[in-house]
Amino acid sequence: MDIPDFTKEVQMFCLNFLMLNKGVAEGFMEMSEEDKGFWMRDHLALQAFGG
């Protein structure tokens, strides 16, 4: 997983969620790079990620 503008820590946090949620991960893999960034920002906000 290599999404620009996100630290490795943030990417690993999101990857952990995707690994636990196969359906979400399958949808994520089909997204454009821009939409992946939107999804990650939204996911981090919903999870109150403070990393």
C-alpha positions in Angstrom: 0.0 0.0 0.0 1.6 3.2 -1.1 -0.7 6.2 -1.1 1.0 9.6 -1.5 0.6 12.2 1.2 0.1 9.6 4.0 2.7 8.5 6.5 3.6 4.9 6.9 1.9 4.8 10.3 -1.4 6.1 8.8 -1.2 3.6 5.9 -0.6 0.7 8.3 -3.6 1.8 10.4 -5.8 1.7 7.3 -4.3 -1.5 6.0 -5.1 -3.2 9.2 -8.8 -2.2 8.8 -8.8 -3.4 5.2 -7.3 -6.7 6.1 -10.1 -7.3 8.6 -12.8 -6.2 6.2 -12.5 -8.1 2.9 -15.5 -6.5 1.3 -14.3 -3.0 2.0 -10.8 -3.9 0.8 -12.1 -5.2 -2.5 -13.9 -1.9 -3.1 -10.8 0.0 -2.1 -8.7 -1.8 -4.6 -11.1 -0.8 -7.4 -10.9 2.9 -6.5 -8.9 5.5 -8.3 -5.8 6.9 -6.5 -7.7 10.1 -5.7 -10.7 8.2 -4.3 -8.3 6.0 -2.2 -7.0 9.3 -0.6 -10.6 10.5 0.1 -11.5 7.1 1.6 -8.4 7.1 3.9 -9.1 10.7 5.1 -12.7 9.8 5.8 -11.7 6.5 7.6 -9.2 8.3 9.7 -11.7 11.0 10.7 -14.4 8.4 11.6 -11.9 6.5 13.7 -10.6 9.6 15.4 -7.1 8.6 14.5 -4.6 10.7 16.3 -1.4 9.2 14.9 
